[in-house]
């Protein structure tokens, strides 16, 4: 709990320190993003801007920027690369919302609802291509390798999740593999590339990768928990969305593994979309409580959050390290 | 008409010479494709293989390979890069079929019909990422720049086409800009990268780009014409598909521009999807005949095919040049 010395005792961890740390860098990243999402085809910046300026926290580029600060990297290469990371993330969000048929994200209607699936697919492709153009301009084959590999892994994770859809017997290990690919791979890459541009390869690169990867898993697990406890006002999407979509997340996996035959039959029917009324959701929530599905998911998240923090052990204390540590504490404290 | 000396007088131009020229290289490319479309997630090679082994002509990688032969390039880098080009093409086909809601391609049911839109979107993303991984392995930033730029241009062209959908007043220039982006950019890049690996930049690179770009436009225009005259047995899709989908292609643009007010009203209604019966298609075909819509589209295609051939003027005569010339002749003679 290194970061506690940097804030008032008992104050909740927040993203404020990391946001302050990278504020000027983030302005530069936002300028790159705004510039590079332009196109002679007006629909492209219109649709991309809806999502990009739509209240996202820019977590992944923030990690690239903070990691560059941690390493005292003196240059500006992180700006284009952080923008590339955000473009890859935005492209996957656009495609995810098509894949899931989502209608709300970050409290707004999704692009696929406003402009249709075809436009979302194609603008996602455009942003993905632009991400690679930015990396090519930067000129590091190593960065290109890290991010093209992460992109392939993300797509594999998404397909894996699609295959596992509604399969209530998905194992915990399988689920961790899926979120390790679809969510954590980009966090890991976002952190790792900072080591490459700072020419601190080897141990430093691996440590940053581990920080990003564990943080990404922690974030995803907390998201999965929040889906059963939050409301639309705080999350920008409704409680129980995952339940109604038949998404087999860790809370469900734990409750299913620990449940009676009768409970398992309920979960099976629910994930198949046959029991998704409000009453069913209440029943699901009761089962999750009975088996500690939410509490243990958050406990797992804390485990990964702590691993993220411990991965930073090799770095000297300082403002950047404290901000990264507090970001991990924030990740796992959001739902409390 | 350089190539005529290589075939019997009067024989129809064919792809046989270029296929013979690159046969051994294409085996190497196919091995890369098969190897790199693998994944631990079984759905990925299953879905990708359906399209990749589904009877496509591998035109774009063929052009990379033939251009490398034209330049007497002695190495093997073209194999991975040609596979990358085919992966980008396959990814765009998967996404196109989702965007268009297509149900048939190359005489088979489309992947989106068999496995659903979500899987097609995600496997497309996977192949696109794999394409970049292959390019990164090759290690040329210049090749990466050419192909990432082409990918962004393709996506822009697709979005532009989406915006122009059902707009019967689309101008000929606008249409040429769309197909220049969505189709010809990848042909141009496929040819251009051969110059990069053969270290023949400048004039040679520009000549190959021009060959590919003009050939791509010619191919697309002939495809547009064939859609109104062919049958499912030869094309793998039904006659009039573009008509029923409201796709405003050059034959329609010409007939609309040359038509009476009454005819224009018909085209408008047809492209809006309100007159797409078999009788309507017969009427459309009659209007195309009256205004030379098909004949002049093919004439335009021949113009671009000739420009492709002329772009090769700087290269010495030989088997490779003759094969590339005959490929362009084939492109514009398919519909006769």
Interface residues (C-beta under 8 A of the other chain):
Chain A: X39 X40 X41 X42 X43 X44 X91 X92 X95 X98 X99 X100 X117 X118 X119 X121 X122 X123 X125 X126 X128 X129 X130 X132 X133 X135 X136 X139 X141 X144 X145 X148 X149 X151 X152 X154 X155 X156 X158 X159 X160 X162 X163
Chain B: X39 X40 X41 X42 X43 X44 X91 X92 X95 X98 X99 X100 X117 X118 X119 X121 X122 X123 X125 X126 X128 X129 X130 X132 X133 X135 X136 X139 X141 X144 X145 X148 X149 X151 X152 X154 X155 X156 X158 X159 X160 X162 X163
